[in-house]
């Protein structure tokens, strides 16, 4: 069973439309232990509702280093009231230059990695448990 620790969002202004850009940092625990970190980013009021994200899995305990983690970039969108999740290449990620989350995998490498089930398990929780993401997709923000 996983639980998510929700940090306060960071809010910036979109240069193209002046609307709010929300960046979320979330800490995921499994059976009480540090398990993963995910980032999510979306712009309020854009016509295309897409959440860009990055899940970092691996060792998060004291003394762990970025070399002990891997990051999986993704995006979430909806079609006909269903959530869709797709991995993207590292260059498409807003966090493509971040190194402390581990090496960022490209789409094909991520899809073929042994940890892909954990990534999709976390994205399933994002669309049900992350209140800001749910509100974004359902028009409440």
C-alpha positions in Angstrom: 0.0 0.0 0.0 1.3 3.4 -0.9 0.6 6.8 0.7 1.4 10.2 -0.6 2.8 13.2 1.3 1.5 16.4 -0.3 3.7 19.5 -0.3 2.2 23.0 -1.0 2.2 23.7 -4.7 4.5 26.3 -6.3 2.6 28.7 -8.5 4.1 30.8 -11.3 2.7 32.8 -14.2 2.4 31.4 -17.7 4.3 33.8 -20.1 1.9 33.0 -23.0 -1.4 33.6 -21.2 -0.8 35.0 -17.7 -2.6 32.1 -16.1 -1.2 30.1 -13.1 1.2 27.3 -13.6 1.1 24.8 -10.7 4.1 22.6 -9.9 3.6 19.9 -7.4 6.1 17.9 -5.4 4.9 14.7 -3.8 6.7 12.1 -1.7 5.4 8.5 -2.0 5.8 6.0 0.8 5.3 2.3 0.7 4.6 0.4 3.9 5.9 3.6 5.7 9.2 3.7 3.9 10.4 6.3 1.3 9.6 4.8 -2.0 9.4 7.5 -4.7 9.0 11.1 -5.5 6.9 12.6 -8.2 6.6 16.0 -9.8 3.5 17.2 -11.7 3.0 20.4 -13.6 0.0 21.9 -15.3 -1.4 25.3 -16.4 -4.8 26.4 -15.2 -7.2 27.3 -18.0 -5.2 26.0 -21.0 -7.5 24.5 -23.7 -5.5 21.2 -23.7 -5.6 19.8 -20.2 -2.3 17.9 -19.8 -0.4 17.2 -16.7 3.3 16.7 -17.2 5.0 14.6 -14.6 8.1 12.7 -13.5 8.3 9.7 -11.1 11.6 9.0 -9.5 12.1 5.5 -8.1 15.0 3.8 -6.3 16.8 4.3 -3.1 15.6 7.4 -1.1 17.1 6.5 2.3 19.8 8.4 4.2 23.0 8.4 2.2 21.4 7.4 -1.1 22.6 9.1 -4.2 21.0 10.0 -7.6 22.9 7.1 -9.1 20.6 4.8 -7.1 17.5 6.2 -8.7 15.8 6.3 -12.1 13.2 8.9 -13.3 10.3 8.2 -15.7 8.8 11.2 -17.5 5.1 11.1 -18.4 2.0 13.0 -19.2 -1.6 12.5 -18.3 -4.6 13.7 -20.2 -8.3 12.7 -20.6 -10.3 11.3 -23.5 -14.0 10.6 -23.2 -13.9 10.8 -19.4 -11.0 8.4 -19.1 -7.5 9.2 -17.9 -4.6 8.4 -20.3 -1.0 8.1 -19.2 1.9 8.0 -21.6 5.6 8.0 -21.0 7.6 10.6 -23.0 11.3 11.0 -23.9 13.5 12.8 -21.4 13.9 15.9 -23.6 10.1 16.5 -23.4 10.1 16.7 -19.6 10.1 20.0 -17.8 12.7 18.5 -15.5 15.0 17.2 -18.2 18.0 19.0 -16.5 17.3 17.8 -13.0 19.9 15.3 -11.8 19.1 14.5 -8.2 16.1 12.4 -9.1 18.3 10.0 -11.0 18.9 9.4 -14.7 15.8 10.3 -16.7 14.8 7.5 -19.0 13.5 7.9 -22.5 10.1 6.5 -23.4 11.1 3.1 -24.8 13.6 2.4 -22.1 11.0 3.3 -19.4 8.4 1.1 -21.0 10.8 -1.9 -21.0 12.1 -1.3 -17.5 11.2 -3.7 -14.6 9.9 -0.7 -12.5 7.2 0.3 -15.1 4.4 -1.3 -13.0 5.3 0.8 -10.0 5.3 3.9 -12.2 1.8 3.2 -13.5 0.7 2.3 -9.9 1.8 5.8 -8.8 0.1 7.5 -11.8 -3.1 5.6 -10.9 -2.9 7.2 -7.4 -2.1 10.6 -8.9 -5.5 10.8 -10.7 -7.5 9.6 -7.7 -5.6 10.9 -4.6 -3.9 14.1 -5.7 -6.7 16.6 -5.1 -5.1 19.4 -7.2 -4.7 17.1 -10.2 -8.3 15.8 -9.9 -9.7 19.4 -9.6 -7.6 20.5 -12.6 -9.1 17.7 -14.8 -12.6 18.2 -13.6 -12.7 21.9 -14.1 -12.7 23.0 -10.5 -9.6 25.1 -11.0 
